[in-house]
Amino acid sequence: MTTRWTYAFVDRPVPRFAQACDFWTGATGTRLSDPRGERREFVTLVPPGGADACVKVQAVASGPGGAHLDFCVDDVRKFAKGAEALGAHVVADQGTLVVLRSPAGQLFCADPWRGQSTRPPVVRGTRLDQVCLDIPPSLHDAEVAFWAALLPDWESLSGSLPEFHVLKPPAGLPVRILLQRLDEERPVSAHLDLACADIGATRAEHERLGAEFVADGSRWTVMRDPAGGTYCLTGRDPETGGLPGRPGRR
């Protein structure tokens, strides 16, 4: 099954939805679409210059939120059945949209492809281009195998550190996947990563927009947005997504 397009979702609690929208439009140089959904819980971050959107914000009714992926495909039913055969479970079947949960518990969606093809540009030296799945050690290898089998047209790569595994999409798709093995057993979660030409400059800009510094890693900085969600600024190339000298890898 060929993946035609990908969306990264910023999932934040209902009371902080507006804060999330304000911050992420500023951080990505986008504007908000009109709200959609029965509870007006969905918005799209519309990029400039006629490019196709690849980031959406969702207000979640329970829990702290996080992130998830939508895969736009030619045949939603075929994609969902293939995911089930690999161990995923259907959470909700809404006709044209199917919500699923991976074997480790990560939510994702299958959605019809509507002709999206033009990737948004790099904005002020940064691009939101990755969803990181944080997976407990007991489930990590099986989860890597699941995603690699679900997305056979994506390149499966070892990361720059033993705990990382990268799934790099075909050329032109805007969002990739990093699977990170945690040091402790806890439920799977997900967060957003941005590729930055200059982490320090991006951090300063995001702090101006209301984000807070959390911690530094070896090649990344952990931040918290004004809606309480953590995300990472990484030293990857905003154009290619790879580390300097290591194409494709975090």
Phi and psi in degrees as GROMACS dihedral restraints (atoms count N, CA, C in turn):
[ dihedral_restraints ]
;  ai    aj    ak    al  type     phi  dphi    fc
    3     4     5     6     1   -83.5    20    10
    4     5     6     7     1   130.8    20    10
    6     7     8     9     1   -86.6    20    10
    7     8     9    10     1   123.0    20    10
    9    10    11    12     1   -90.6    20    10
   10    11    12    13     1   -29.0    20    10
   12    13    14    15     1  -161.8    20    10
   13    14    15    16     1   159.5    20    10
   15    16    17    18     1  -135.3    20    10
   16    17    18    19     1   146.1    20    10
   18    19    20    21     1  -122.0    20    10
   19    20    21    22     1   137.9    20    10
   21    22    23    24     1   -97.5    20    10
   22    23    24    25     1   129.6    20    10
   24    25    26    27     1  -104.0    20    10
   25    26    27    28     1   130.8    20    10
   27    28    29    30     1   -92.3    20    10
   28    29    30    31     1   107.2    20    10
   30    31    32    33     1  -100.0    20    10
   31    32    33    34     1   120.4    20    10
   33    34    35    36     1  -137.0    20    10
   34    35    36    37     1   150.8    20    10
   36    37    38    39     1   -59.6    20    10
   37    38    39    40     1   148.4    20    10
   39    40    41    42     1   -49.8    20    10
   40    41    42    43     1   -47.1    20    10
   42    43    44    45     1   -62.9    20    10
   43    44    45    46     1   -17.2    20    10
   45    46    47    48     1  -116.7    20    10
   46    47    48    49     1    14.6    20    10
   48    49    50    51     1   -60.5    20    10
   49    50    51    52     1   -46.5    20    10
   51    52    53    54     1   -62.7    20    10
   52    53    54    55     1   -39.5    20    10
   54    55    56    57     1   -62.6    20    10
   55    56    57    58     1   -41.3    20    10
   57    58    59    60     1   -62.8    20    10
   58    59    60    61     1   -43.6    20    10
   60    61    62    63     1   -61.5    20    10
   61    62    63    64     1   -45.6    20    10
   63    64    65    66     1   -61.2    20    10
   64    65    66    67     1   -45.5    20    10
   66    67    68    69     1   -67.4    20    10
   67    68    69    70     1   -48.8    20    10
   69    70    71    72     1   -74.0    20    10
   70    71    72    73     1   -26.5    20    10
   72    73    74    75     1   -66.5    20    10
   73    74    75    76     1   -42.1    20    10
   75    76    77    78     1   -64.9    20    10
   76    77    78    79     1   -41.2    20    10
   78    79    80    81     1   -70.7    20    10
   79    80    81    82     1   -27.7    20    10
   81    82    83    84     1  -107.5    20    10
   82    83    84    85     1     0.3    20    10
   84    85    86    87     1    64.8    20    10
   85    86    87    88     1    38.3    20    10
   87    88    89    90     1  -118.7    20    10
   88    89    90    91     1   177.8    20    10
   90    91    92    93     1  -125.4    20    10
   91    92    93    94     1   159.2    20    10
   93    94    95    96     1   -82.7    20    10
   94    95    96    97     1   139.6    20    10
   96    97    98    99     1   -75.8    20    10
   97    98    99   100     1   175.3    20    10
   99   100   101   102     1   -67.5    20    10
  100   101   102   103     1   145.9    20    10
  102   103   104   105     1   -64.5    20    10
  103   104   105   106     1   150.7    20    10
  105   106   107   108     1  -133.7    20    10
  106   107   108   109     1   170.8    20    10
  108   109   110   111     1    97.9    20    10
  109   110   111   112     1   162.6    20    10
  111   112   113   114     1   -59.8    20    10
  112   113   114   115     1   -33.2    20    10
  114   115   116   117     1  -110.2    20    10
  115   116   117   118     1    17.4    20    10
  117   118   119   120     1    54.4    20    10
  118   119   120   121     1    43.7    20    10
  120   121   122   123     1   -95.7    20    10
  121   122   123   124     1    -1.5    20    10
  123   124   125   126     1  -120.6    20    10
  124   125   126   127     1   137.1    20    10
  126   127   128   129     1  -138.1    20    10
  127   128   129   130     1   152.5    20    10
  129   130   131   132     1  -106.6    20    10
  130   131   132   133     1   140.7    20    10
  132   133   134   135     1   -90.7    20    10
  133   134   135   136     1   107.1    20    10
  135   136   137   138     1   -88.7    20    10
  136   137   138   139     1   119.2    20    10
  138   139   140   141     1   -79.4    20    10
  139   140   141   142     1   165.5    20    10
  141   142   143   144     1   -79.4    20    10
  142   143   144   145     1   166.7    20    10
  144   145   146   147     1    73.3    20    10
  145   146   147   148     1    16.6    20    10
  147   148   149   150     1    81.0    20    10
  148   149   150   151     1     6.8    20    10
  150   151   152   153     1   -69.7    20    10
  151   152   153   154     1   160.7    20    10
  153   154   155   156     1   -85.8    20    10
  154   155   156   157     1   139.2    20    10
  156   157   158   159     1   -66.7    20    10
  157   158   159   160     1   150.3    20    10
  159   160   161   162     1  -140.3    20    10
  160   161   162   163     1     8.6    20    10
  162   163   164   165     1  -132.4    20    10
  163   164   165   166     1   134.3    20    10
  165   166   167   168     1  -131.0    20    10
  166   167   168   169     1   157.9    20    10
  168   169   170   171     1  -117.5    20    10
  169   170   171   172     1   135.7    20    10
  171   172   173   174     1  -126.4    20    10
  172   173   174   175     1   133.3    20    10
  174   175   176   177     1   -85.3    20    10
  175   176   177   178     1   120.9    20    10
  177   178   179   180     1  -104.1    20    10
  178   179   180   181     1   139.9    20    10
  180   181   182   183     1   -78.3    20    10
  181   182   183   184     1   -23.1    20    10
  183   184   185   186     1  -142.7    20    10
  184   185   186   187     1   155.3    20    10
  186   187   188   189     1    81.4    20    10
  187   188   189   190     1   174.1    20    10
  189   190   191   192     1   -81.5    20    10
  190   191   192   193     1    -8.8    20    10
  192   193   194   195     1    85.9    20    10
  193   194   195   196     1  -157.2    20    10
  195   196   197   198     1   153.1    20    10
  196   197   198   199     1  -120.3    20    10
  198   199   200   201     1  -155.8    20    10
  199   200   201   202     1   158.7    20    10
  201   202   203   204     1  -155.6    20    10
  202   203   204   205     1   171.5    20    10
  204   205   206   207     1  -113.4    20    10
  205   206   207   208     1   144.6    20    10
  207   208   209   210     1  -112.2    20    10
  208   209   210   211     1   134.7    20    10
  210   211   212   213     1  -110.5    20    10
  211   212   213   214     1   120.7    20    10
  213   214   215   216     1   -93.0    20    10
  214   215   216   217     1   123.0    20    10
  216   217   218   219     1  -135.4    20    10
  217   218   219   220     1   165.4    20    10
  219   220   221   222     1   -71.8    20    10
  220   221   222   223     1   -34.7    20    10
  222   223   224   225     1  -132.7    20    10
  223   224   225   226     1    97.6    20    10
  225   226   227   228     1   -61.1    20    10
  226   227   228   229     1   -42.5    20    10
  228   229   230   231     1   -62.7    20    10
  229   230   231   232     1   -44.7    20    10
  231   232   233   234     1   -63.3    20    10
  232   233   234   235     1   -42.5    20    10
  234   235   236   237     1   -62.9    20    10
  235   236   237   238     1   -45.1    20    10
  237   238   239   240     1   -64.9    20    10
  238   239   240   241     1   -41.7    20    10
  240   241   242   243     1   -65.2    20    10
  241   242   243   244     1   -38.0    20    10
  243   244   245   246     1   -63.9    20    10
  244   245   246   247     1   -40.1    20    10
  246   247   248   249     1   -64.5    20    10
  247   248   249   250     1   -41.8    20    10
  249   250   251   252     1   -61.3    20    10
  250   251   252   253     1   -41.0    20    10
  252   253   254   255     1   -62.5    20    10
  253   254   255   256     1   -25.0    20    10
  255   256   257   258     1   -91.4    20    10
  256   257   258   259     1    -1.9    20    10
  258   259   260   261     1   115.8    20    10
  259   260   261   262     1     0.8    20    10
  261   262   263   264     1   -77.4    20    10
  262   263   264   265     1   164.4    20    10
  264   265   266   267     1  -126.6    20    10
  265   266   267   268     1   138.8    20    10
  267   268   269   270     1   -77.3    20    10
  268   269   270   271     1   126.6    20    10
  270   271   272   273     1   -94.2    20    10
  271   272   273   274     1   -40.8    20    10
  273   274   275   276     1  -154.4    20    10
  274   275   276   277     1   134.6    20    10
  276   277   278   279     1  -113.2    20    10
  277   278   279   280     1   107.8    20    10
  279   280   281   282     1  -105.6    20    10
  280   281   282   283     1    22.1    20    10
  282   283   284   285     1    90.3    20    10
  283   284   285   286     1   -87.8    20    10
  285   286   287   288     1   -83.3    20    10
  286   287   288   289     1   -11.5    20    10
  288   289   290   291     1  -126.9    20    10
  289   290   291   292     1   132.2    20    10
  291   292   293   294     1  -121.5    20    10
  292   293   294   295     1   126.0    20    10
  294   295   296   297     1   -96.7    20    10
  295   296   297   298     1   129.0    20    10
  297   298   299   300     1  -128.1    20    10
  298   299   300   301     1   166.4    20    10
  300   301   302   303     1  -128.5    20    10
  301   302   303   304     1   130.1    20    10
  303   304   305   306     1   -68.2    20    10
  304   305   306   307     1   167.9    20    10
  306   307   308   309     1   -55.4    20    10
  307   308   309   310     1   -32.6    20    10
  309   310   311   312     1   -83.6    20    10
  310   311   312   313     1   -12.8    20    10
  312   313   314   315     1   113.4    20    10
  313   314   315   316     1     6.5    20    10
  315   316   317   318     1   -83.0    20    10
  316   317   318   319     1   127.6    20    10
  318   319   320   321     1   -72.7    20    10
  319   320   321   322     1   145.9    20    10
  321   322   323   324     1  -156.9    20    10
  322   323   324   325     1   166.3    20    10
  324   325   326   327     1  -131.7    20    10
  325   326   327   328     1   150.9    20    10
  327   328   329   330     1  -110.4    20    10
  328   329   330   331     1   129.7    20    10
  330   331   332   333     1  -138.1    20    10
  331   332   333   334     1   149.1    20    10
  333   334   335   336     1   -66.2    20    10
  334   335   336   337     1   143.1    20    10
  336   337   338   339     1   -75.8    20    10
  337   338   339   340     1   131.7    20    10
  339   340   341   342     1  -119.3    20    10
  340   341   342   343     1    30.3    20    10
  342   343   344   345     1    90.3    20    10
  343   344   345   346     1     6.8    20    10
  345   346   347   348     1   -61.9    20    10
  346   347   348   349     1   137.0    20    10
  348   349   350   351     1  -153.4    20    10
  349   350   351   352     1   -15.9    20    10
  351   352   353   354     1  -105.4    20    10
  352   353   354   355     1   112.0    20    10
  354   355   356   357     1   -69.5    20    10
  355   356   357   358     1   138.8    20    10
  357   358   359   360     1   -62.8    20    10
  358   359   360   361     1   153.6    20    10
  360   361   362   363     1   -77.9    20    10
  361   362   363   364     1   165.5    20    10
  363   364   365   366     1   -67.9    20    10
  364   365   366   367     1   136.6    20    10
  366   367   368   369     1  -119.4    20    10
  367   368   369   370     1   119.0    20    10
  369   370   371   372     1    49.6    20    10
  370   371   372   373     1    43.3    20    10
  372   373   374   375     1    77.5    20    10
  373   374   375   376     1    15.4    20    10
  375   376   377   378     1  -143.6    20    10
  376   377   378   379     1   155.6    20    10
  378   379   380   381     1  -148.4    20    10
  379   380   381   382     1   128.4    20    10
  381   382   383   384     1   -77.2    20    10
  382   383   384   385     1   109.7    20    10
  384   385   386   387     1  -138.3    20    10
  385   386   387   388     1     8.0    20    10
  387   388   389   390     1  -148.4    20    10
  388   389   390   391     1   139.2    20    10
  390   391   392   393     1  -109.1    20    10
  391   392   393   394     1   125.0    20    10
  393   394   395   396     1  -101.3    20    10
  394   395   396   397     1   124.5    20    10
  396   397   398   399     1   -95.5    20    10
  397   398   399   400     1   121.0    20    10
  399   400   401   402     1   -96.8    20    10
  400   401   402   403     1   110.7    20    10
  402   403   404   405     1  -119.9    20    10
  403   404   405   406     1   133.7    20    10
  405   406   407   408     1   -62.9    20    10
  406   407   408   409     1   151.6    20    10
  408   409   410   411     1   -58.4    20    10
  409   410   411   412     1   -33.9    20    10
  411   412   413   414     1   -68.9    20    10
  412   413   414   415     1   -19.4    20    10
  414   415   416   417     1  -111.3    20    10
  415   416   417   418     1    -6.4    20    10
  417   418   419   420     1   -61.6    20    10
  418   419   420   421     1   -52.0    20    10
  420   421   422   423     1   -62.3    20    10
  421   422   423   424     1   -41.5    20    10
  423   424   425   426     1   -66.7    20    10
  424   425   426   427     1   -35.5    20    10
  426   427   428   429     1   -69.9    20    10
  427   428   429   430     1   -40.1    20    10
  429   430   431   432     1   -58.6    20    10
  430   431   432   433     1   -44.9    20    10
  432   433   434   435     1   -62.9    20    10
  433   434   435   436     1   -39.1    20    10
  435   436   437   438     1   -61.8    20    10
  436   437   438   439     1   -51.7    20    10
  438   439   440   441     1   -67.1    20    10
  439   440   441   442     1   -37.1    20    10
  441   442   443   444     1   -65.0    20    10
  442   443   444   445     1   -38.4    20    10
  444   445   446   447     1   -73.1    20    10
  445   446   447   448     1   -35.8    20    10
  447   448   449   450     1   -67.3    20    10
  448   449   450   451     1   -32.5    20    10
  450   451   452   453     1  -119.4    20    10
  451   452   453   454     1    68.0    20    10
  453   454   455   456     1   -67.1    20    10
  454   455   456   457     1   -18.8    20    10
  456   457   458   459     1   -86.8    20    10
  457   458   459   460     1     0.5    20    10
  459   460   461   462     1   -94.9    20    10
  460   461   462   463     1   149.5    20    10
  462   463   464   465     1   -85.0    20    10
  463   464   465   466     1   127.0    20    10
  465   466   467   468     1   -99.1    20    10
  466   467   468   469     1   118.7    20    10
  468   469   470   471     1  -130.8    20    10
  469   470   471   472     1   142.2    20    10
  471   472   473   474     1   -69.0    20    10
  472   473   474   475     1   147.8    20    10
  474   475   476   477     1   -86.0    20    10
  475   476   477   478     1  -177.4    20    10
  477   478   479   480     1   -75.4    20    10
  478   479   480   481     1   -16.4    20    10
  480   481   482   483     1  -125.9    20    10
  481   482   483   484     1   154.6    20    10
  483   484   485   486     1   -58.4    20    10
  484   485   486   487     1   -27.4    20    10
  486   487   488   489     1   -83.6    20    10
  487   488   489   490     1    -1.0    20    10
  489   490   491   492     1  -107.8    20    10
  490   491   492   493     1   142.6    20    10
  492   493   494   495     1  -137.9    20    10
  493   494   495   496     1   133.5    20    10
  495   496   497   498     1  -110.8    20    10
  496   497   498   499     1   137.1    20    10
  498   499   500   501     1  -114.4    20    10
  499   500   501   502     1   110.6    20    10
  501   502   503   504     1   -98.7    20    10
  502   503   504   505     1   122.5    20    10
  504   505   506   507     1   -75.0    20    10
  505   506   507   508     1   167.0    20    10
  507   508   509   510     1   -58.5    20    10
  508   509   510   511     1   157.2    20    10
  510   511   512   513     1   -53.8    20    10
  511   512   513   514     1   134.9    20    10
  513   514   515   516     1    98.6    20    10
  514   515   516   517     1   -22.9    20    10
  516   517   518   519     1   -76.4    20    10
  517   518   519   520     1   141.3    20    10
  519   520   521   522     1   -90.1    20    10
  520   521   522   523     1   -15.7    20    10
  522   523   524   525     1  -130.1    20    10
  523   524   525   526     1   130.0    20    10
  525   526   527   528     1  -109.5    20    10
  526   527   528   529     1   176.4    20    10
  528   529   530   531     1  -124.0    20    10
  529   530   531   532     1   133.6    20    10
  531   532   533   534     1  -115.4    20    10
  532   533   534   535     1   128.7    20    10
  534   535   536   537     1  -106.6    20    10
  535   536   537   538     1   116.0    20    10
  537   538   539   540     1  -109.6    20    10
  538   539   540   541     1   125.2    20    10
  540   541   542   543     1   -81.7    20    10
  541   542   543   544     1   121.5    20    10
  543   544   545   546     1   -76.9    20    10
  544   545   546   547     1   167.2    20    10
  546   547   548   549     1   -89.8    20    10
  547   548   549   550     1    -6.3    20    10
  549   550   551   552     1  -140.0    20    10
  550   551   552   553     1   159.0    20    10
  552   553   554   555     1   -84.0    20    10
  553   554   555   556     1   111.7    20    10
  555   556   557   558     1  -154.7    20    10
  556   557   558   559     1   166.0    20    10
  558   559   560   561     1   -59.7    20    10
  559   560   561   562     1   147.8    20    10
  561   562   563   564     1   -61.3    20    10
  562   563   564   565     1   146.6    20    10
  564   565   566   567     1  -145.2    20    10
  565   566   567   568     1   178.8    20    10
  567   568   569   570     1  -147.2    20    10
  568   569   570   571     1   149.0    20    10
  570   571   572   573     1  -141.7    20    10
  571   572   573   574     1   169.6    20    10
  573   574   575   576     1   -95.5    20    10
  574   575   576   577     1   147.2    20    10
  576   577   578   579     1  -124.3    20    10
  577   578   579   580     1   142.0    20    10
  579   580   581   582     1  -117.3    20    10
  580   581   582   583     1   136.3    20    10
  582   583   584   585     1   -85.2    20    10
  583   584   585   586     1   131.4    20    10
  585   586   587   588     1  -130.0    20    10
  586   587   588   589     1   131.2    20    10
  588   589   590   591     1   -68.4    20    10
  589   590   591   592     1   -31.2    20    10
  591   592   593   594     1  -144.1    20    10
  592   593   594   595     1   101.9    20    10
  594   595   596   597     1   -60.3    20    10
  595   596   597   598     1   -43.4    20    10
  597   598   599   600     1   -60.3    20    10
  598   599   600   601     1   -43.3    20    10
  600   601   602   603     1   -66.7    20    10
  601   602   603   604     1   -40.2    20    10
  603   604   605   606     1   -67.7    20    10
  604   605   606   607     1   -40.2    20    10
  606   607   608   609     1   -57.7    20    10
  607   608   609   610     1   -46.1    20    10
  609   610   611   612     1   -61.1    20    10
  610   611   612   613     1   -41.1    20    10
  612   613   614   615     1   -65.8    20    10
  613   614   615   616     1   -41.6    20    10
  615   616   617   618     1   -69.6    20    10
  616   617   618   619     1   -35.1    20    10
  618   619   620   621     1   -65.2    20    10
  619   620   621   622     1   -35.5    20    10
  621   622   623   624     1   -63.2    20    10
  622   623   624   625     1   -32.0    20    10
  624   625   626   627     1   -83.9    20    10
  625   626   627   628     1    -3.8    20    10
  627   628   629   630     1   113.6    20    10
  628   629   630   631     1     0.5    20    10
  630   631   632   633     1   -76.7    20    10
  631   632   633   634     1   163.8    20    10
  633   634   635   636     1  -125.9    20    10
  634   635   636   637     1   143.6    20    10
  636   637   638   639     1   -72.1    20    10
  637   638   639   640     1   138.9    20    10
  639   640   641   642     1  -113.4    20    10
  640   641   642   643     1   -53.2    20    10
  642   643   644   645     1  -166.9    20    10
  643   644   645   646     1   161.3    20    10
  645   646   647   648     1  -107.3    20    10
  646   647   648   649     1   139.7    20    10
  648   649   650   651     1  -109.5    20    10
  649   650   651   652     1  -168.7    20    10
  651   652   653   654     1   -70.0    20    10
  652   653   654   655     1   -35.9    20    10
  654   655   656   657     1  -136.2    20    10
  655   656   657   658     1    23.5    20    10
  657   658   659   660     1  -153.7    20    10
  658   659   660   661     1   163.0    20    10
  660   661   662   663     1  -125.8    20    10
  661   662   663   664     1   130.3    20    10
  663   664   665   666     1   -90.1    20    10
  664   665   666   667     1   131.0    20    10
  666   667   668   669     1  -125.3    20    10
  667   668   669   670     1   164.0    20    10
  669   670   671   672     1  -125.9    20    10
  670   671   672   673     1   125.7    20    10
  672   673   674   675     1   -78.6    20    10
  673   674   675   676     1   168.9    20    10
  675   676   677   678     1   -62.8    20    10
  676   677   678   679     1   -15.9    20    10
  678   679   680   681     1   -91.9    20    10
  679   680   681   682     1     4.3    20    10
  681   682   683   684     1    94.0    20    10
  682   683   684   685     1     0.5    20    10
  684   685   686   687     1   -90.1    20    10
  685   686   687   688     1   138.4    20    10
  687   688   689   690     1   -88.9    20    10
  688   689   690   691     1   151.5    20    10
  690   691   692   693     1  -154.8    20    10
  691   692   693   694     1   170.9    20    10
  693   694   695   696     1  -124.3    20    10
  694   695   696   697     1   142.0    20    10
  696   697   698   699     1   -99.4    20    10
  697   698   699   700     1   120.3    20    10
  699   700   701   702     1  -114.0    20    10
  700   701   702   703     1   156.3    20    10
  702   703   704   705     1   -86.8    20    10
  703   704   705   706     1    29.5    20    10
  705   706   707   708     1   -83.6    20    10
  706   707   708   709     1   158.1    20    10
  708   709   710   711     1   -69.2    20    10
  709   710   711   712     1   123.0    20    10
  711   712   713   714     1   -63.6    20    10
  712   713   714   715     1   -22.5    20    10
  714   715   716   717     1   -81.9    20    10
  715   716   717   718     1   -45.0    20    10
  717   718   719   720     1  -100.2    20    10
  718   719   720   721     1   -22.1    20    10
  720   721   722   723     1    84.1    20    10
  721   722   723   724     1    -9.5    20    10
  723   724   725   726     1   -95.9    20    10
  724   725   726   727     1   163.2    20    10
  726   727   728   729     1   -72.1    20    10
  727   728   729   730     1   150.2    20    10
  729   730   731   732     1   -54.5    20    10
  730   731   732   733     1   125.1    20    10
  732   733   734   735     1    82.8    20    10
  733   734   735   736     1    -6.2    20    10
  735   736   737   738     1  -136.3    20    10
  736   737   738   739     1    76.1    20    10
  738   739   740   741     1   -53.5    20    10
  739   740   741   742     1   131.7    20    10
  741   742   743   744     1    89.7    20    10
  742   743   744   745     1   -20.2    20    10
  744   745   746   747     1   -98.0    20    10
  745   746   747   748     1   152.0    20    10
